[in-house]
């Protein structure tokens, strides 16, 4: 008879983008495989989430955050999860991620996150070959002239008259997996409503359509700022709510928005291993 290992979890969300958080800073957890992450994220047979978040100890930061999308793949960054983790941690902290070290701080009912500096070089996105990332000469069914930016993870941003009218559920997976993007890509369609307001929908790499994407909001705001469409601080409205994005004088992206704890529970590790 196999031993039972009960593992506690915290279910949280940022504007409806939801996470299962496992805290391995005090108690070491077994290695997490892609299959285990996908099984836990499954909304019918598991706990259900857009991303599984694992917190671990770190040598050069207060702690480390690992991020697994719903398909089980490990990714570099997640802005909404960063706010949830800041709220859970309860005080300012440096957090190591695969996309670089970020700085988090609880603020009100959410958090303020220093996401670091964006990258625009074609090989930093990465793309399969060199091109101008400010005006990419590519298109998909009327989605044209996109901007590519890496904000800890890779994004492509299309500016359209009405983002609500774009069939992103159909086009998103096609663009995500295009050979132009060797690591796949997050797909953003946005409409600029004023110099301080953007509307946005995001197809997340490995997760699909989500109610909010923090890194997508950052990438879209930076892309709009680079094109001179908006000011250096904007509100980005996603289906789940609003995020504030500032590109400060040091070139760092500051994201502010809410996060919420939904519930806590535990599961038998063997059921998902």
C-alpha positions in Angstrom: 0.0 0.0 0.0 1.5 3.3 -1.1 2.0 6.0 1.5 -0.3 9.0 1.4 1.3 12.4 1.2 -1.2 15.2 1.8 -0.1 18.5 0.2 -1.7 21.8 1.1 -2.6 24.3 -1.6 -3.9 27.8 -1.9 -6.3 28.8 -4.7 -6.0 32.4 -5.7 -6.8 34.6 -8.7 -5.9 37.9 -10.2 -8.8 39.4 -12.2 -10.1 35.9 -12.8 -6.8 34.5 -14.0 -6.6 31.7 -11.4 -3.8 29.8 -9.8 -3.1 26.8 -7.6 -0.2 27.7 -5.4 2.0 25.1 -3.7 4.4 26.5 -1.0 7.6 24.4 -1.0 9.7 26.9 1.0 9.3 25.1 4.3 8.4 21.6 3.3 10.2 20.1 0.3 7.8 18.7 -2.3 8.4 15.9 -4.8 9.6 16.9 -8.2 6.7 18.3 -10.3 6.5 16.8 -13.8 4.6 18.4 -16.7 2.0 15.6 -16.3 1.4 16.3 -12.6 1.1 20.1 -13.3 -1.4 19.4 -16.1 -3.4 17.0 -13.9 -3.7 19.5 -11.1 -4.7 22.2 -13.5 -7.4 20.1 -15.1 -10.8 21.7 -14.3 -12.7 18.4 -14.5 -10.4 15.9 -12.9 -8.1 18.1 -10.8 -8.2 21.3 -8.7 -8.4 23.5 -11.8 -6.5 26.6 -12.7 -4.8 28.6 -15.5 -1.4 28.2 -13.9 0.2 26.1 -11.2 2.6 28.1 -9.0 5.4 26.5 -7.0 7.2 28.6 -4.4 10.8 27.4 -3.5 13.8 28.7 -1.6 16.3 30.8 -3.5 19.9 31.8 -2.9 19.9 35.3 -4.6 16.3 36.3 -3.8 13.8 36.0 -1.0 12.3 33.1 -2.8 11.7 31.5 -6.2 8.5 31.2 -8.1 8.0 28.5 -10.8 5.1 28.7 -13.2 3.4 25.9 -15.0 0.7 26.6 -17.6 -2.5 24.5 -17.8 -0.9 22.3 -20.4 1.9 21.4 -18.0 4.6 23.4 -19.7 6.9 25.5 -17.5 7.1 29.2 -18.4 9.1 32.2 -17.4 6.7 34.8 -16.0 3.2 35.5 -14.9 2.2 39.0 -13.8 -1.2 38.1 -12.2 0.4 35.3 -10.2 3.1 37.7 -9.0 0.4 39.8 -7.4 -1.2 36.8 -5.8 2.2 35.6 -4.4 2.9 39.1 -3.1 -0.5 39.1 -1.3 0.2 35.6 0.1 3.8 36.5 1.2 2.5 39.6 3.0 5.5 42.0 2.6 7.9 43.3 0.0 10.2 40.7 -1.5 12.5 39.9 -4.4 11.3 36.9 -6.4 13.4 34.8 -8.7 11.7 33.6 -11.8 12.9 31.9 -15.0 12.4 35.3 -16.7 14.5 37.2 -14.2 14.2 38.6 -10.7 11.1 40.7 -10.0 10.2 42.8 -6.9 6.7 42.5 -5.4 5.0 44.5 -2.7 1.4 44.2 -1.3 -0.7 47.3 -2.0 -4.3 47.5 -0.9 -6.3 44.5 -2.0 -3.5 43.5 -4.5 0.1 44.3 -5.2 2.6 46.5 -7.0 5.1 44.6 -9.1 8.3 45.8 -10.6 8.4 43.5 -13.6 11.9 44.7 -14.8 12.8 46.1 -18.2 11.3 45.0 -21.5 13.3 43.5 -24.4 12.7 44.2 -28.1 15.6 42.5 -29.9 14.3 39.8 -32.4 16.5 37.1 -30.8 15.3 38.1 -27.2 11.7 37.5 -28.1 12.7 35.0 -29.6 11.8 35.0 -33.3 13.0 32.4 -35.8 14.8 35.1 -37.9 15.7 38.8 -37.7 13.1 41.4 -38.3 11.9 44.8 -37.0 9.9 44.0 -33.9 8.2 47.4 -33.9 6.4 46.7 -37.2 6.7 43.0 -38.0 6.0 42.3 -41.7 3.6 39.4 -40.9 -0.2 39.0 -40.8 -2.9 36.5 -39.9 -6.4 37.0 -41.4 -6.5 40.8 -41.0 -4.3 41.0 -38.0 -1.4 43.0 -39.4 1.7 45.0 -38.4 2.2 43.6 -34.9 4.8 44.5 -32.2 6.9 41.9 -30.4 8.2 42.4 -26.9 9.6 40.2 -24.2 8.5 41.2 -20.6 9.9 38.0 -19.0 8.0 35.9 -21.5 7.3 36.5 -25.2 4.4 38.5 -26.6 3.0 39.6 -29.9 0.6 42.6 -29.9 -1.9 43.6 -32.6 -3.7 47.0 -32.4 -7.2 46.8 -33.9 -10.2 49.1 -34.0 -12.3 46.7 -31.8 -10.5 43.9 -30.0 -13.9 42.4 -29.0 -14.6 41.6 -32.7 -11.4 39.5 -33.2 -12.0 35.7 -33.2 -9.0 35.1 -30.9 -10.2 31.7 -29.8 -9.6 30.6 -33.4 -6.6 32.7 -34.4 -4.8 32.5 -31.0 -3.6 28.9 -31.2 -2.6 29.3 -34.9 -0.4 32.3 -34.1 0.9 30.8 -30.8 2.3 27.8 -32.6 3.5 29.5 -35.8 7.1 28.5 -36.8 8.1 32.1 -36.5 8.1 31.6 -32.7 10.4 28.8 -31.6 9.3 29.0 -28.0 5.6 29.7 -29.0 4.1 33.1 -28.1 1.4 34.9 -26.1 -1.1 36.7 -28.4 -2.6 40.1 -27.6 -5.2 42.0 -29.5 -5.8 45.5 -28.2 -7.8 48.7 -28.9 -6.6 52.1 -27.8 -9.5 54.1 -26.5 -7.6 57.2 -25.3 -4.1 58.2 -24.4 -4.5 56.6 -21.0 -6.9 53.6 -21.7 -6.4 50.4 -23.6 -8.8 47.4 -24.0 -7.2 44.0 -24.3 -7.9 40.3 -25.0 -5.1 37.7 -24.6 -4.5 34.2 -25.8 -2.0 32.8 -23.4 0.6 30.3 -24.5 -0.3 26.9 -23.1 -3.4 28.2 -21.3 -5.7 29.6 -24.0 -8.1 32.5 -23.5 -7.9 33.8 -19.9 -9.9 36.6 -18.2 -6.7 38.5 -17.5 -3.0 38.3 -18.3 -0.6 40.6 -16.3 2.4 40.2 -18.6 0.1 40.7 -21.6 -1.1 44.0 -20.1 2.5 45.0 -19.6 3.6 44.0 -23.1 0.6 45.7 -24.8 1.1 48.9 -22.8 4.8 49.0 -23.7 4.1 48.3 -27.3 1.5 51.2 -27.4 3.9 53.5 -25.7 6.7 52.7 -28.1 4.4 53.5 -31.0 3.4 56.8 -29.4 -0.3 55.8 -29.0 -0.5 56.3 -25.3 1.2 58.1 -22.4 3.7 56.4 -20.1 1.0 55.3 -17.6 -2.2 53.6 -18.7 -5.1 51.6 -17.5 -5.5 48.3 -19.3 -9.0 46.8 -19.2 -9.2 43.0 -19.7 -12.4 40.8 -19.4 -11.6 40.3 -15.7 -10.9 43.9 -14.7 -8.3 46.7 -14.9 -4.6 46.8 -14.4 -2.4 50.0 -14.1 0.8 49.9 -16.1 3.6 52.4 -15.7 6.9 52.5 -17.8 9.0 54.6 -15.4 12.0 56.9 -16.0 14.4 54.0 -15.3 12.8 51.9 -18.1 11.2 49.5 -15.6 7.6 48.2 -15.9 5.5 48.8 -12.8 2.2 46.9 -12.7 -0.4 47.5 -10.0 -3.7 45.6 -9.6 -5.8 43.3 -7.4 -5.4 39.7 -6.3 -7.7 37.5 -4.2 -7.5 34.3 -2.2 -10.3 32.0 -3.1 -9.9 29.0 -0.8 -7.4 26.5 0.7 -7.4 22.7 0.7 -5.1 19.7 0.3 -4.7 16.7 -2.0 -3.0 13.4 -2.1 0.1 13.8 -4.2 -0.1 10.2 -5.4 -3.4 10.9 -7.1 -1.7 13.3 -9.5 1.8 11.9 -9.8 
